[in-house]
Amino acid sequence: MDNQMAKNTMSPRRRITNLLVHLLLAVLSVIWLLPIAWIVLTSFRAEPGAYTKTFLPQGYTLNNYVKLLTDRNVLNFPRMFKNTLIISIFSCTISTFFVLSVAYSLSRMRFKLRKPYMNMAMILGLFPGFMTMVAQYFILKAMGLTEGAGIRIGLIVVYSACTGLGFQISKGFFDTIPRSIDEAAVMDGATQWQVFTRITLPLSKPIVIYTVMTAFMAPWVDFIFAKVLCRANASQFTVAIGLWNMLQKEYIYQWYTCFAAGAVLISIPIAALFLYMQKFYVEGMSGAVKG
């Protein structure tokens, strides 16, 4: 009833503004969804090659997915997918622990080098990460992590070790949690570790989930450093390198539609992770609002 009365009393100028805003949002939604629809349709396209005369495929087939998942001789996509999944899971676990630990320490503890470290992290964050790739490569080479199965360990080490500087967002969230809760827990005999794991983290579900998702996505979509470290070690290629190889001159005609199928498949873990953790994110946000 109140909504109907509000609509009736809305001025013509306000109605026109709302109409224009909704039209703009509709256009932006189409622009955003169009590439996704195109890549999905291309993944089922029966015609080979990168170029077609029409937006919609002339024929549809599942052979692109079958070829992508069964071919072991040219571009072994299942092996690349497994490599990337292993690297992403381990990197995500270690990175999340590092980021949340550093953020909590800087938010709750006071020590001598706290501010210098925060200033140093802010300055280092201004430089793009690929500037250090050459140095990182030679360090890993000295450690024997640039050949064979050591490449996976090297990628996990680099992806995880660099995350300690990205504490700003998590620290800002921890700063919003009242310190009186920590003090009450300490008075009851809790240690700092118990306060962190049993009180602070349950109250920080939104930022924990955000950290997990970003920590998983970073190695999942990375191409530059993975290409630098893997070089010609085809057995250690990640999905980003595999998809890039499908667009090379010698493969693009036969593998372009498989490239689209691969692009669809690699989005599934990210979508599944988001859908699974979304409910915890909503619960955490509602709990934070109630608190």
NURO-132191 format. One record per residue: x negated, z negated, y negated of N, C-alpha, C, O in turn; residue number from 1. Coordinates in steps of 0.1 Angstrom, whole numbers, plus 5000, padded with zeros to 4 digits. Each point is the difference from the previous one (the first is absolute). Layout:
BEGIN
(r (X Z Y) (X Z Y) (X Z Y) (X Z Y) NUM)
...
! end
This chain:
BEGIN
(r (4992 5000 5012) (5008 5000 4988) (4991 5000 4987) (5003 5008 4991) 1)
(r (4987 4983 5009) (4991 4999 4989) (4992 5013 4998) (4998 5005 4989) 2)
(r (4998 5001 5022) (4993 5013 5000) (5009 5011 4994) (4995 5008 4992) 3)
(r (5017 4992 5012) (5009 5011 4995) (5003 4998 4985) (5000 5010 4993) 4)
(r (5001 4978 5003) (5002 4997 4985) (4988 5004 4992) (5001 5006 4989) 5)
(r (4987 4992 5017) (4987 5003 4993) (4999 5015 4999) (4995 5005 4990) 6)
(r (5009 5003 5021) (5000 5014 4999) (5010 5006 4989) (4996 5009 4993) 7)
(r (5016 4984 5006) (5009 5005 4991) (4996 4998 4985) (5003 5007 4991) 8)
(r (4989 4982 5007) (4996 4997 4987) (4986 5006 4996) (4995 4998 4989) 9)
(r (5000 5009 5020) (4987 5007 4998) (5001 5011 4989) (5009 5008 5001) 10)
(r (4982 4992 4990) (5001 5010 4989) (4996 5014 5005) (4992 5000 5010) 11)
(r (5012 5010 4984) (4997 5014 5005) (4985 5002 4999) (4994 5007 5009) 12)
(r (4999 4988 4981) (4985 5001 5000) (4994 4994 5012) (4990 5005 5005) 13)
(r (5014 4983 4999) (4995 4993 5011) (5002 5008 5013) (4992 5001 5009) 14)
(r (5020 5005 4992) (5003 5008 5012) (4991 5012 5001) (4995 5003 5011) 15)
(r (5003 5004 4978) (4991 5011 5000) (4986 4996 5004) (4993 5007 5007) 16)
(r (5002 4982 4987) (4987 4995 5004) (4999 4997 5014) (4990 5004 5007) 17)
(r (5020 4989 4999) (5000 4997 5014) (5000 5013 5009) (4993 5001 5010) 18)
(r (5014 5009 4985) (5001 5013 5008) (4986 5006 5000) (4996 5006 5010) 19)
(r (4998 4995 4978) (4987 5006 4999) (4989 4993 5008) (4992 5006 5007) 20)
(r (5009 4980 4994) (4991 4993 5008) (5002 5002 5014) (4990 5002 5008) 21)
(r (5022 4999 4997) (5003 5003 5014) (4996 5014 5004) (4995 5002 5011) 22)
(r (5007 5008 4980) (4995 5013 5002) (4985 5001 5001) (4994 5007 5009) 23)
(r (4999 4986 4983) (4986 4999 5000) (4995 4994 5013) (4990 5005 5007) 24)
(r (5016 4984 4997) (4996 4994 5013) (5003 5009 5012) (4992 5000 5009) 25)
(r (5019 5007 4990) (5003 5009 5011) (4990 5012 5001) (4995 5003 5011) 26)
(r (5001 5002 4978) (4989 5010 4999) (4987 4995 5006) (4993 5007 5008) 27)
(r (5003 4981 4987) (4988 4994 5005) (5000 4997 5015) (4990 5002 5007) 28)
(r (5022 4994 4998) (5001 4998 5015) (4998 5013 5007) (4994 5000 5011) 29)
(r (5012 5011 4984) (4999 5013 5007) (4985 5004 5000) (4995 5005 5010) 30)
(r (4998 4993 4978) (4986 5004 4999) (4992 4992 5010) (4990 5005 5006) 31)
(r (5013 4982 4995) (4993 4991 5009) (5002 5003 5015) (4991 5000 5008) 32)
(r (5022 5004 4995) (5003 5002 5014) (4997 5014 5005) (4998 5002 5012) 33)
(r (5000 5008 4979) (4998 5014 5004) (4987 5002 5008) (5001 5006 5010) 34)
(r (4988 4988 4986) (4988 5002 5008) (5001 4994 5014) (4995 5005 5010) 35)
(r (5012 4983 4991) (5002 4994 5013) (5009 5009 5009) (4997 5002 5011) 36)
(r (5014 5003 4983) (5008 5009 5008) (4993 5012 5004) (5001 5005 5011) 37)
(r (4990 5001 4980) (4993 5012 5004) (4990 4997 5011) (4999 5009 5009) 38)
(r (4994 4980 4991) (4990 4998 5010) (5007 4997 5013) (4994 5004 5011) 39)
(r (5017 4990 4989) (5008 4998 5013) (5005 5013 5006) (4999 5002 5012) 40)
(r (5006 5006 4979) (5005 5013 5005) (4989 5009 5005) (5001 5007 5010) 41)
(r (4987 4992 4983) (4989 5008 5004) (4995 4996 5014) (4995 5008 5008) 42)
(r (5006 4979 4994) (4995 4994 5013) (5008 5006 5012) (4995 5000 5011) 43)
(r (5017 5005 4986) (5009 5006 5011) (5000 5015 4999) (5008 5006 5007) 44)
(r (4984 5000 4984) (5001 5014 4998) (4993 5008 5012) (4990 4996 5005) 45)
(r (5017 5014 4999) (4995 5008 5011) (4990 5010 4996) (4991 5003 5008) 46)
(r (5009 5002 4980) (4990 5010 4996) (4987 4993 4997) (4999 4990 4993) 47)
(r (4990 5016 5012) (4987 4995 4997) (4995 5004 4986) (5007 5008 4993) 48)
(r (4982 4986 5002) (4995 5003 4987) (5004 4991 4990) (5009 4992 5001) 49)
(r (4984 5009 4987) (5002 4991 4989) (5011 5005 4990) (5005 4992 4993) 50)
(r (4997 5021 5007) (5009 5005 4990) (5012 5007 5006) (4999 5007 5010) 51)
(r (5013 4990 4984) (5012 5007 5004) (5008 5004 4988) (4997 4995 4989) 52)
(r (5012 5015 5013) (5007 5005 4988) (5012 4992 4996) (5005 5001 4989) 53)
(r (5000 4990 5020) (5011 4992 4997) (4997 4985 5001) (4990 4996 5007) 54)
(r (5018 4996 4986) (4998 4985 5001) (5004 4995 5014) (4993 4992 5005) 55)
(r (5018 5013 5000) (5005 4995 5013) (4994 5009 5011) (4999 5012 4998) 56)
(r (4996 4982 5013) (4994 5007 5011) (5011 5010 5006) (5012 4997 5000) 57)
(r (4983 5014 5005) (5008 5010 5007) (5003 4995 5014) (5010 5005 5006) 58)
(r (4982 4987 5000) (5003 4994 5013) (4994 4986 5001) (4991 4997 4993) 59)
(r (5014 4996 5017) (4996 4986 5001) (4995 4998 5015) (5005 5006 5009) 60)
(r (4985 4985 4992) (4994 4997 5013) (4994 4987 5000) (4996 4994 4990) 61)
(r (5002 5000 5022) (4993 4987 5002) (4986 5003 5005) (4992 4990 5002) 62)
(r (5004 5022 4999) (4987 5003 5006) (4989 4995 4991) (4989 4997 5005) 63)
(r (5013 5002 4982) (4990 4995 4991) (4996 4986 5003) (4988 4996 5000) 64)
(r (5022 4996 5003) (4997 4986 5004) (4994 4999 5014) (4991 4992 5002) 65)
(r (5014 5017 5007) (4994 5000 5013) (4986 5004 5000) (4991 4993 5007) 66)
(r (5006 5017 4986) (4986 5005 4999) (4991 4989 4993) (4989 4998 5004) 67)
(r (5016 4996 4986) (4992 4990 4993) (4997 4988 5009) (4989 4994 4999) 68)
(r (5020 5002 5009) (4998 4988 5009) (4994 5003 5013) (4995 4991 5007) 69)
(r (5005 5021 4997) (4994 5004 5013) (4987 5007 5000) (4992 4999 5010) 70)
(r (5005 5007 4979) (4987 5008 4999) (4988 4990 5000) (5000 4991 4992) 71)
(r (4991 5011 5017) (4988 4992 5001) (4987 5008 4997) (4989 4994 5000) 72)
(r (5012 5019 4999) (4988 5008 5000) (4995 5003 4985) (4988 5000 4998) 73)
(r (5021 5003 4993) (4997 5004 4987) (5000 4989 4990) (4989 4995 4996) 74)
(r (5023 4999 5001) (5001 4989 4991) (5008 4989 5007) (5012 5001 5001) 75)
(r (4981 4989 5004) (5006 4990 5008) (5007 4990 4991) (4994 4989 4997) 76)
(r (5018 5014 4999) (5008 4991 4991) (5002 4986 5006) (4999 4990 4993) 77)
(r (5005 5009 5020) (5003 4986 5006) (4988 4991 4999) (5001 4988 4997) 78)
(r (4987 5018 5005) (4988 4992 4999) (4997 4995 4985) (4996 4989 4998) 79)
(r (5006 5021 4993) (4999 4996 4986) (5010 4990 4996) (4997 4990 4992) 80)
(r (5015 5011 5013) (5011 4990 4997) (4996 4986 5005) (5002 4990 4993) 81)
(r (4992 5010 5019) (4996 4987 5006) (4989 4994 4992) (5000 4988 4997) 82)
(r (4990 5020 4999) (4989 4995 4992) (5005 4994 4987) (4996 4989 4996) 83)
(r (5013 5018 4997) (5005 4995 4987) (5008 4988 5002) (4999 4990 4992) 84)
(r (5009 5009 5018) (5008 4988 5003) (4992 4988 5002) (5002 4989 4995) 85)
(r (4987 5012 5013) (4991 4989 5003) (4993 4995 4988) (5000 4988 4997) 86)
(r (4995 5022 4995) (4993 4996 4988) (5010 4994 4990) (4996 4990 4993) 87)
(r (5016 5015 5006) (5009 4994 4990) (5005 4986 5004) (5001 4992 4991) 88)
(r (5001 5006 5021) (5005 4987 5005) (4989 4989 4997) (5003 4989 4995) 89)
(r (4985 5014 5009) (4989 4990 4998) (4997 4998 4986) (4999 4989 4995) 90)
(r (5001 5022 4997) (4997 4999 4986) (5011 4992 4993) (4998 4992 4991) 91)
(r (5015 5011 5013) (5011 4993 4993) (4999 4985 5003) (5002 4992 4991) 92)
(r (4995 5004 5021) (5000 4986 5003) (4989 4993 4993) (5002 4989 4994) 93)
(r (4986 5017 5006) (4988 4993 4993) (5002 5001 4985) (4998 4990 4993) 94)
(r (5007 5021 5001) (5002 5001 4986) (5010 4991 4995) (4998 4994 4989) 95)
(r (5013 5004 5018) (5011 4991 4995) (4994 4986 5000) (5003 4993 4990) 96)
(r (4990 5003 5020) (4994 4986 5000) (4991 4999 4988) (5000 4989 4993) 97)
(r (4991 5020 5005) (4990 5000 4989) (5008 4999 4986) (4997 4991 4992) 98)
(r (5012 5018 5006) (5007 5000 4987) (5007 4987 4997) (4999 4994 4989) 99)
(r (5009 5002 5021) (5008 4988 4997) (4991 4987 4999) (5003 4991 4992) 100)
(r (4986 5009 5016) (4991 4988 4999) (4993 5000 4986) (5000 4989 4994) 101)
(r (4995 5022 5002) (4994 5000 4987) (5010 4997 4989) (4996 4993 4990) 102)
(r (5015 5013 5010) (5010 4998 4990) (5005 4985 4999) (5001 4995 4989) 103)
(r (5001 4999 5023) (5003 4986 5000) (4989 4991 4995) (5003 4991 4992) 104)
(r (4985 5012 5011) (4989 4992 4996) (4998 5001 4985) (4998 4990 4993) 105)
(r (5004 5022 5001) (4998 5001 4986) (5012 4995 4992) (4999 4996 4988) 106)
(r (5013 5003 5019) (5012 4995 4993) (5001 4985 5000) (5004 4994 4991) 107)
(r (4991 5000 5020) (5002 4985 5002) (4987 4992 4998) (5001 4988 4997) 108)
(r (4988 5018 5005) (4987 4992 5000) (4993 5003 4987) (5001 5011 4994) 109)
(r (4991 4979 5002) (4992 5002 4988) (4985 4997 5004) (4997 4989 5005) 110)
(r (4995 5021 4994) (4986 4999 5003) (4991 5007 4990) (5006 5007 4991) 111)
(r (4981 4991 5010) (4991 5004 4989) (5000 5015 4997) (5001 5004 4989) 112)
(r (4999 5005 5022) (4999 5014 4998) (5014 5007 5000) (5001 5012 5003) 113)
(r (5009 4981 4995) (5014 5006 5001) (5002 5010 4990) (5004 5012 5003) 114)
(r (4994 4985 4984) (5002 5010 4989) (4990 5011 5001) (5004 5012 4998) 115)
(r (4983 4986 5004) (4991 5011 5001) (5004 5010 5011) (4998 5012 4999) 116)
(r (5007 4982 5013) (5004 5009 5011) (5012 5008 4995) (5000 5012 5003) 117)
(r (5009 4982 4991) (5012 5008 4995) (4996 5011 4990) (5006 5011 5001) 118)
(r (4985 4986 4990) (4996 5010 4991) (4992 5011 5007) (5002 5012 4997) 119)
(r (4990 4984 5012) (4992 5010 5008) (5009 5009 5007) (4998 5013 5001) 120)
(r (5013 4982 5006) (5009 5007 5007) (5008 5010 4991) (5002 5012 5004) 121)
(r (5001 4983 4985) (5008 5009 4990) (4991 5012 4996) (5005 5011 4999) 122)
(r (4982 4986 4998) (4991 5011 4996) (4997 5010 5011) (5001 5012 4998) 123)
(r (4997 4983 5014) (4997 5009 5012) (5013 5008 5003) (4999 5011 5005) 124)
(r (5012 4983 4992) (5013 5008 5003) (5002 5012 4991) (5008 5008 5003) 125)
(r (4984 4992 4986) (5002 5012 4991) (4993 5012 5005) (5003 5011 4996) 126)
(r (4988 4987 5014) (4992 5012 5005) (5007 5005 5013) (5004 4992 5009) 127)
(r (4998 5021 4992) (5006 5006 5013) (4992 4997 5012) (4987 4999 5000) 128)
(r (5020 4998 5011) (4993 4996 5012) (4990 5010 5006) (4991 4997 5007) 129)
(r (5012 5016 4991) (4992 5010 5006) (4986 5001 4994) (4991 5007 5006) 130)
(r (5006 4986 4983) (4987 4999 4994) (4990 4993 5009) (4988 5003 5000) 131)
(r (5017 4988 5009) (4991 4992 5009) (4999 5006 5014) (4994 4994 5008) 132)
(r (5012 5018 4994) (5001 5004 5014) (4986 5004 5006) (4998 4997 5012) 133)
(r (4994 5009 4980) (4986 5003 5005) (4993 4988 5004) (4994 4999 5010) 134)
(r (5006 4990 4981) (4993 4988 5003) (5006 4993 5013) (4993 4995 5008) 135)
(r (5021 5006 4993) (5006 4994 5011) (4996 5007 5013) (4999 4994 5011) 136)
(r (5000 5019 4988) (4997 5008 5012) (4986 4996 5005) (4998 4999 5012) 137)
(r (4992 5000 4979) (4986 4997 5004) (4999 4986 5005) (4992 4997 5009) 138)
(r (5016 4994 4986) (5001 4986 5005) (5005 5000 5014) (4995 4994 5009) 139)
(r (5016 5013 4994) (5006 5001 5013) (4991 5007 5010) (4999 4997 5011) 140)
(r (4993 5013 4984) (4991 5007 5008) (4989 4991 5005) (4995 5001 5011) 141)
(r (5000 4990 4980) (4990 4991 5003) (5005 4990 5011) (4992 4994 5007) 142)
(r (5021 5004 4993) (5006 4990 5009) (5004 5007 5013) (5005 4994 5009) 143)
(r (4993 5019 4992) (5003 5008 5012) (5015 5002 5002) (5005 5001 5011) 144)
(r (5003 5000 4977) (5014 5002 5001) (5005 5013 4995) (5010 5002 4994) 145)
(r (4981 5009 5007) (5004 5013 4996) (5000 5010 5011) (5001 5012 4998) 146)
(r (4999 4983 5015) (5000 5009 5011) (5009 4994 5011) (5000 4988 5002) 147)
(r (5007 5021 5005) (5008 4995 5011) (5011 4990 4996) (5006 5001 4990) 148)
(r (4996 4990 5019) (5011 4990 4998) (4997 4991 4988) (5009 4993 4995) 149)
(r (4978 5006 5001) (4997 4992 4989) (5006 5005 4987) (5001 4992 4990) 150)
(r (5004 5020 5009) (5006 5005 4988) (5013 4993 4997) (5003 4996 4989) 151)
(r (5004 5001 5022) (5013 4992 4998) (4996 4986 4994) (5007 4996 4990) 152)
(r (4983 4998 5015) (4996 4987 4995) (4996 5001 4986) (5003 4991 4991) 153)
(r (4989 5019 5006) (4996 5002 4986) (5011 5002 4990) (5000 4995 4989) 154)
(r (5010 5013 5015) (5012 5002 4991) (5007 4987 4998) (5005 4997 4989) 155)
(r (4997 4995 5022) (5007 4988 4999) (4992 4990 4991) (5006 4993 4991) 156)
(r (4981 5007 5010) (4992 4991 4991) (5002 5004 4986) (5002 4991 4991) 157)
(r (4997 5022 5006) (5001 5004 4986) (5013 4998 4994) (5002 4995 4989) 158)
(r (5009 5009 5019) (5013 4998 4995) (5004 4985 4997) (5007 4997 4991) 159)
(r (4987 4994 5018) (5004 4986 4999) (4991 4993 4989) (5005 4992 4993) 160)
(r (4982 5012 5007) (4991 4993 4991) (5003 5002 4985) (4997 4991 4992) 161)
(r (5009 5020 5005) (5003 5004 4986) (5012 4993 4995) (5003 5001 4988) 162)
(r (5005 4993 5020) (5013 4995 4996) (5000 4987 4992) (5009 4997 4993) 163)
(r (4980 4996 5008) (4999 4987 4994) (5001 5001 4985) (5003 4990 4993) 164)
(r (4994 5021 5001) (5001 5002 4986) (5014 5003 4995) (5002 5000 4988) 165)
(r (5007 5003 5021) (5013 5004 4996) (5010 4988 5001) (5011 5001 5006) 166)
(r (4985 4988 4988) (5008 4987 5001) (5009 4998 4989) (5008 4991 5000) 167)
(r (4991 5017 4989) (5008 4997 4988) (5015 4999 5002) (5005 4990 4995) 168)
(r (5001 5019 5012) (5014 4999 5002) (5004 4988 5008) (5010 4993 4996) 169)
(r (4983 5005 5015) (5004 4988 5008) (4997 4987 4992) (5008 4990 5001) 170)
(r (4981 5009 4992) (4998 4988 4992) (5011 4998 4990) (5004 4988 4998) 171)
(r (5000 5022 4995) (5011 4999 4990) (5012 4994 5007) (5008 4992 4993) 172)
(r (4995 5012 5019) (5012 4995 5007) (4998 4985 5003) (5009 4992 4998) 173)
(r (4979 5005 5008) (4997 4986 5003) (5001 4991 4988) (5004 4988 5001) 174)
(r (4992 5017 4987) (5001 4992 4988) (5014 4996 4996) (5002 4990 4993) 175)
(r (5008 5018 5012) (5014 4996 4997) (5005 4989 5008) (5011 4994 4997) 176)
(r (4983 5003 5014) (5004 4989 5009) (4996 4987 4994) (4988 4998 4997) 177)
(r (5020 4992 5000) (4997 4987 4994) (4989 4993 5008) (5001 4999 5012) 178)
(r (4989 4996 4981) (4989 4993 5006) (5005 4986 5005) (4993 4994 5008) 179)
(r (5018 5002 4987) (5005 4987 5004) (5004 5000 5015) (4999 4989 5007) 180)
(r (5004 5022 4998) (5003 5001 5015) (4988 4998 5008) (5000 4992 5010) 181)
(r (4989 5014 4985) (4987 4997 5007) (4996 4986 4999) (4995 4994 5010) 182)
(r (5006 5000 4978) (4996 4986 4998) (5008 4991 5009) (4995 4990 5005) 183)
(r (5018 5013 4997) (5009 4991 5008) (4995 5001 5015) (5000 4990 5007) 184)
(r (4997 5022 4997) (4995 5002 5014) (4987 4993 5002) (4998 4994 5011) 185)
(r (4993 5007 4980) (4987 4993 5001) (5002 4985 5001) (4993 4993 5007) 186)
(r (5016 5002 4985) (5003 4985 5000) (5005 4996 5013) (4999 4988 5005) 187)
(r (5008 5021 5002) (5006 4997 5013) (4989 5002 5011) (5003 4998 5012) 188)
(r (4985 5006 4985) (4989 5001 5009) (4997 5014 5005) (4992 5002 5009) 189)
(r (5013 5008 4984) (4998 5014 5004) (4986 5004 4995) (4996 4996 4989) 190)
(r (4997 5012 5018) (4987 5006 4996) (5004 5013 4992) (5011 5005 5000) 191)
(r (4978 5000 4993) (5002 5013 4992) (5004 5011 5010) (5009 5008 4996) 192)
(r (4986 4993 5016) (5003 5010 5009) (5015 4999 5004) (5007 5010 5001) 193)
(r (4998 4978 5001) (5014 4997 5004) (5009 5004 4988) (5011 5005 5002) 194)
(r (4985 4992 4986) (5008 5003 4988) (5001 5015 4999) (5010 5006 4997) 195)
(r (4979 5001 5005) (4999 5015 4999) (5009 5006 5011) (5008 5009 4997) 196)
(r (4991 4987 5015) (5006 5007 5011) (5015 4996 5002) (5008 5008 5004) 197)
(r (4995 4979 4993) (5013 4995 5004) (5009 4999 4987) (5013 4998 5002) 198)
(r (4982 5002 4987) (5008 4999 4988) (4999 5012 4991) (5010 5006 4996) 199)
(r (4978 4998 5000) (4999 5010 4990) (5004 5014 5006) (5007 5007 4994) 200)
(r (4988 4996 5018) (5003 5013 5006) (5015 5002 5003) (5005 5011 4997) 201)
(r (5002 4979 5009) (5014 5002 5001) (5008 5002 4987) (5010 5006 5000) 202)
(r (4985 4988 4989) (5006 5002 4987) (4996 5013 4994) (5006 5003 4989) 203)
(r (4985 5004 5017) (4995 5012 4994) (5002 5013 5008) (4991 5009 5001) 204)
(r (5020 4991 5006) (5003 5012 5009) (4999 5013 4993) (4994 5010 5005) 205)
(r (5011 4992 4983) (5000 5013 4993) (4985 5005 4998) (4997 5011 5003) 206)
(r (4994 4980 4993) (4987 5005 4997) (4992 5001 5013) (4991 5009 5001) 207)
(r (5012 4983 5009) (4994 5002 5013) (5003 5014 5006) (4992 5007 5005) 208)
(r (5021 4996 4994) (5005 5013 5006) (4994 5012 4991) (4996 5010 5006) 209)
(r (5003 4988 4981) (4994 5010 4992) (4985 5002 5004) (4995 5011 5001) 210)
(r (4998 4978 5001) (4986 5001 5004) (4998 5007 5014) (4991 5008 5001) 211)
(r (5018 4988 5008) (4999 5006 5013) (5002 5015 5000) (4993 5008 5006) 212)
(r (5017 4996 4986) (5003 5015 4999) (4990 5008 4993) (4996 5011 5005) 213)
(r (4998 4984 4984) (4989 5007 4994) (4988 5000 5008) (4992 5010 5000) 214)
(r (5005 4979 5007) (4988 4999 5008) (5001 5010 5012) (4990 5005 5005) 215)
(r (5022 4997 5000) (5002 5009 5011) (4999 5015 4995) (4995 5008 5007) 216)
(r (5011 4995 4982) (5001 5013 4995) (4986 5006 4996) (4998 5012 5001) 217)
(r (4994 4979 4993) (4987 5005 4995) (4992 5007 5010) (4996 5012 4998) 218)
(r (5001 4982 5014) (4992 5008 5010) (5008 5010 5007) (4995 5010 5005) 219)
(r (5018 4989 4995) (5009 5010 5007) (4999 5013 4992) (5001 5011 5007) 220)
(r (4999 4989 4980) (5000 5013 4993) (4986 5004 4994) (4999 5011 4994) 221)
(r (4991 4981 5008) (4987 5003 4994) (4994 5012 5007) (5000 5002 5012) 222)
(r (4994 5007 4980) (4994 5012 5005) (4985 5000 4996) (4991 5004 5009) 223)
(r (5006 4993 4979) (4986 5003 4995) (4990 4992 5007) (4990 5006 5006) 224)
(r (5011 4981 4995) (4990 4992 5007) (5000 5002 5015) (4989 5000 5006) 225)
(r (5023 5002 5000) (5000 5003 5014) (4993 5013 5003) (4993 5001 5010) 226)
(r (5008 5009 4981) (4993 5013 5002) (4985 4998 4999) (4992 5006 5007) 227)
(r (5004 4986 4983) (4985 4997 4998) (4994 4993 5012) (4989 5004 5004) 228)
(r (5018 4987 5002) (4995 4992 5011) (5001 5008 5013) (4991 4999 5008) 229)
(r (5020 5008 4994) (5002 5006 5013) (4991 5013 5001) (4995 5003 5011) 230)
(r (5004 5004 4978) (4992 5013 5000) (5005 5009 5011) (5012 5004 5000) 231)
(r (4980 4999 5010) (5004 5010 5011) (5003 4993 5012) (5002 5006 5011) 232)
(r (5000 4980 4989) (5004 4993 5012) (5015 5001 5003) (5008 4992 4996) 233)
(r (4996 5019 5010) (5014 5003 5002) (5007 4990 5008) (5012 4998 4997) 234)
(r (4981 4994 5011) (5007 4990 5008) (5005 4988 4992) (5008 4992 5004) 235)
(r (4986 5007 4984) (5004 4989 4991) (5008 5004 4988) (5002 4992 4991) 236)
(r (5003 5020 5009) (5008 5005 4988) (5012 4992 4999) (5006 4995 5010) 237)
(r (4998 5003 4977) (5013 4993 4997) (5011 5011 4998) (4996 5012 4999) 238)
(r (5016 4984 4999) (5011 5010 4998) (4998 5008 4987) (5004 5011 4999) 239)
(r (4991 4982 4991) (4998 5007 4987) (4990 5012 5002) (5002 5010 4994) 240)
(r (4987 4987 5013) (4990 5011 5003) (5007 5011 5009) (4998 5012 4997) 241)
(r (5010 4984 5013) (5006 5009 5008) (5010 5009 4993) (5000 5012 5002) 242)
(r (5008 4983 4989) (5009 5008 4992) (4992 5009 4991) (5005 5011 4998) 243)
(r (4985 4984 4996) (4991 5009 4992) (4995 5011 5007) (4999 5012 4995) 244)
(r (4996 4986 5018) (4995 5011 5008) (5010 5010 5003) (4997 5012 5002) 245)
(r (5016 4984 5000) (5010 5010 5003) (5002 5010 4988) (5006 5010 5003) 246)
(r (4990 4987 4985) (5001 5009 4989) (4988 5008 4998) (4999 5008 4990) 247)
(r (4991 4991 5019) (4988 5009 4998) (5003 5014 5004) (5010 5003 5007) 248)
(r (4982 5006 4988) (5003 5015 5002) (5002 5004 5014) (5009 5008 5003) 249)
(r (4983 4986 5006) (5001 5005 5014) (5012 4994 5008) (5003 5004 5011) 250)
(r (5003 4985 4983) (5011 4994 5007) (5014 5001 4993) (5010 4998 5007) 251)
(r (4990 5006 4981) (5012 4998 4992) (5012 5009 5005) (5011 4995 4999) 252)
(r (4986 5017 5006) (5011 5008 5005) (5007 4994 5012) (5013 5000 5000) 253)
(r (4980 4995 5009) (5006 4995 5012) (5004 4985 4999) (5008 4995 5008) 254)
(r (4986 4998 4983) (5002 4986 4999) (5007 4995 4988) (5002 4988 4998) 255)
(r (5002 5021 4993) (5006 4995 4988) (5014 4992 5002) (5002 4990 4995) 256)
(r (5006 5016 5014) (5012 4993 5003) (4998 4987 5008) (5007 4990 4999) 257)
(r (4982 5009 5009) (4996 4988 5006) (4995 4990 4990) (5001 4988 5001) 258)
(r (4992 5017 4988) (4997 4991 4989) (5012 4993 4994) (4999 4988 4997) 259)
(r (5012 5020 5001) (5012 4994 4995) (5006 4990 5010) (5005 4989 4996) 260)
(r (4994 5014 5017) (5005 4990 5010) (4991 4987 5000) (5005 4989 5001) 261)
(r (4982 5013 4997) (4991 4989 4999) (5003 4991 4988) (5000 4988 5000) 262)
(r (5003 5019 4989) (5004 4992 4987) (5012 4992 5002) (5001 4989 4995) 263)
(r (5009 5016 5013) (5012 4992 5003) (4997 4989 5009) (5005 4989 4998) 264)
(r (4986 5013 5012) (4997 4989 5010) (4992 4989 4994) (5003 4988 5003) 265)
(r (4988 5015 4988) (4992 4989 4994) (5008 4992 4990) (4996 4989 4996) 266)
(r (5015 5016 5000) (5009 4992 4991) (5008 4990 5008) (5006 4990 4994) 267)
(r (4995 5011 5019) (5009 4991 5008) (4994 4986 5000) (5008 4991 4998) 268)
(r (4979 5007 5004) (4996 4986 5000) (5002 4993 4987) (5003 4988 4999) 269)
(r (4995 5019 4990) (5002 4994 4987) (5014 4997 4997) (5004 4989 4996) 270)
(r (5005 5020 5008) (5015 4998 4999) (5004 4988 5009) (5008 4992 4995) 271)
(r (4987 5008 5017) (5004 4989 5009) (4995 4986 4995) (5007 4991 5001) 272)
(r (4981 5009 4994) (4995 4988 4994) (5008 4995 4988) (5003 4988 4999) 273)
(r (5000 5021 4993) (5008 4996 4988) (5014 4996 5004) (5005 4989 4995) 274)
(r (5002 5018 5014) (5013 4996 5005) (5000 4986 5007) (5009 4992 4998) 275)
(r (4981 5006 5010) (4999 4987 5007) (4998 4988 4990) (5005 4990 5002) 276)
(r (4986 5012 4988) (4996 4989 4991) (5009 4999 4988) (4999 4991 4992) 277)
(r (5010 5019 5006) (5009 5000 4989) (5009 4987 4999) (5002 4994 4990) 278)
(r (5003 5003 5022) (5009 4988 5001) (4993 4987 4995) (5006 4992 4994) 279)
(r (4981 5007 5011) (4992 4988 4996) (4998 5000 4984) (4999 4990 4994) 280)
(r (4999 5023 5001) (4997 5001 4986) (5013 4995 4992) (4998 4993 4990) 281)
(r (5013 5012 5015) (5013 4996 4993) (5002 4985 5001) (5004 4994 4990) 282)
(r (4994 5000 5022) (5002 4986 5002) (4990 4992 4991) (5004 4990 4994) 283)
(r (4984 5015 5005) (4990 4993 4991) (5004 5001 4985) (4998 4990 4993) 284)
(r (5007 5021 5003) (5004 5001 4986) (5012 4992 4997) (5001 4994 4989) 285)
(r (5009 5005 5020) (5012 4992 4998) (4996 4985 5000) (5005 4992 4992) 286)
(r (4985 5004 5017) (4996 4987 5000) (4992 4996 4987) (5002 4989 4995) 287)
(r (4990 5021 5000) (4993 4997 4987) (5010 4998 4989) (4997 4992 4991) 288)
(r (5014 5016 5009) (5009 4999 4989) (5008 4987 5000) (5002 4994 4990) 289)
(r (5001 5002 5023) (5007 4987 5001) (4991 4989 4996) (5005 4990 4994) 290)
(r (4982 5011 5010) (4991 4989 4996) (4998 4999 4985) (4993 4991 4996) 291)
! end
